[in-house]
Amino acid sequence: MFIGIGLVFVGWVLFALYSETPGQRRQKQLTAAPPVSKSAPKSSAPVTQPAPKLPVEPVGPVPEELKPAQQIHVVESGQTLSAISTLYYGRADGWQKILEANPDLLQNPSQIRPGMRLKIPPK
C-alpha cells in the first residue's frame, strides 16, 4: 500500500514540475514561428513591400469648403473649458484654443456660463 501511495505522489510531483500552465502554453504559441506551407511554390522573384505613403501637403491656401468645420457647443451647468476640451479633443489642455476662438464671449475661463454657445475650433 505504501508503494502505491509513493508512486502516486511521485507521479503528482513529476506532473507538477513538467506540465505547462495555460499562460506558458499561450506564450509559446505567440512566440512560435508561423508554419511554412509546403504546397506553396518557391518563387525566384524578390518580395517587394509597398512604398510608404508620404503626407501630402497643399500647394496653396486650402479652400474654405475643405477646412474642417467649427462645431458649436452649448454650455451645460457645471461644465468648464477643460471639460469641454476633453469632450472634443480627448485632452484637457485644449481649453485655450476654445478661449481664443470665442473672444467676443470670453476674456477669461471663469466667464463661462450655462447656455453659452461656444465655437469649438477643429483639432
C-alpha positions in Angstrom: 0.0 0.0 0.0 2.9 2.4 0.8 4.4 1.6 -2.6 1.1 2.6 -4.3 0.9 5.9 -2.4 4.6 6.6 -3.1 4.1 6.1 -6.8 1.0 8.3 -6.9 3.0 11.0 -5.0 6.0 10.7 -7.4 3.7 10.9 -10.4 2.0 14.0 -9.0 5.3 15.7 -8.3 6.6 14.9 -11.9 3.4 16.2 -13.4 3.5 19.4 -11.4 7.2 20.0 -12.4 6.9 19.3 -16.1 3.4 20.4 -17.1 2.9 23.8 -18.6 0.4 26.4 -17.3 -2.1 27.9 -19.7 -0.1 31.1 -19.6 3.1 29.3 -20.6 1.3 27.5 -23.5 -0.2 30.8 -24.7 3.2 32.4 -24.6 4.8 29.5 -26.5 2.0 29.9 -29.2 2.6 33.6 -29.6 6.4 33.3 -29.9 6.3 30.3 -32.3 7.0 31.0 -35.9 4.1 30.6 -38.3 4.0 27.3 -40.1 5.6 27.3 -43.5 3.4 26.0 -46.2 5.0 23.2 -48.2 2.5 23.4 -51.0 3.4 27.0 -52.0 5.8 27.1 -54.9 9.0 28.9 -54.3 9.4 32.0 -56.4 12.7 33.4 -57.6 11.2 36.9 -57.7 12.1 39.1 -54.8 9.3 40.0 -52.4 8.6 43.7 -52.5 6.8 45.8 -49.9 4.6 48.7 -50.8 6.2 52.1 -50.7 5.2 54.1 -47.5 2.6 56.8 -48.1 4.0 60.2 -47.6 1.9 63.0 -46.3 0.5 65.3 -49.0 0.8 69.0 -48.2 -1.3 71.5 -50.0 0.5 73.7 -52.5 -1.6 76.8 -51.9 -4.2 78.0 -49.4 -6.8 75.4 -48.5 -10.3 76.4 -49.8 -12.8 77.1 -47.1 -15.1 74.2 -48.0 -12.2 71.7 -47.5 -11.3 73.0 -44.0 -12.8 71.2 -41.0 -16.0 72.9 -39.9 -16.2 74.5 -36.5 -18.6 73.0 -34.1 -20.9 74.8 -31.7 -21.2 73.6 -28.1 -23.9 74.8 -25.7 -22.5 75.0 -22.2 -24.3 73.0 -19.6 -24.4 73.7 -15.9 -21.2 72.7 -14.1 -19.1 72.4 -17.3 -15.6 74.0 -17.5 -13.5 74.8 -20.5 -11.2 71.9 -19.6 -14.2 69.5 -19.5 -15.4 70.8 -22.9 -11.8 70.4 -24.3 -11.7 66.8 -23.1 -15.0 66.2 -24.7 -13.9 67.4 -28.1 -10.2 66.9 -28.2 -9.7 64.0 -25.8 -7.4 66.1 -23.5 -8.0 68.9 -21.1 -5.2 71.2 -22.3 -7.1 72.4 -25.4 -9.2 74.8 -23.3 -7.0 77.7 -24.5 -8.0 77.1 -28.2 -11.6 77.3 -27.2 -11.0 80.5 -25.2 -9.1 82.1 -28.2 -11.9 81.0 -30.6 -14.5 82.9 -28.6 -13.1 86.4 -27.8 -16.5 88.0 -28.1 -17.9 85.8 -25.3 -14.9 85.0 -23.1 -11.9 87.0 -21.9 -11.0 84.5 -19.2 -12.1 81.0 -18.4 -14.2 82.0 -15.3 -16.7 83.8 -17.5 -18.2 80.6 -18.8 -22.0 80.3 -18.1 -24.7 77.7 -18.9 -26.4 78.3 -22.2 -23.4 80.0 -23.9 -22.9 78.9 -27.5 -19.1 78.4 -27.8 -17.3 77.8 -31.1 -15.1 74.7 -31.0 -12.2 75.0 -33.4 -11.0 71.8 -35.2 -8.1 69.9 -33.7 
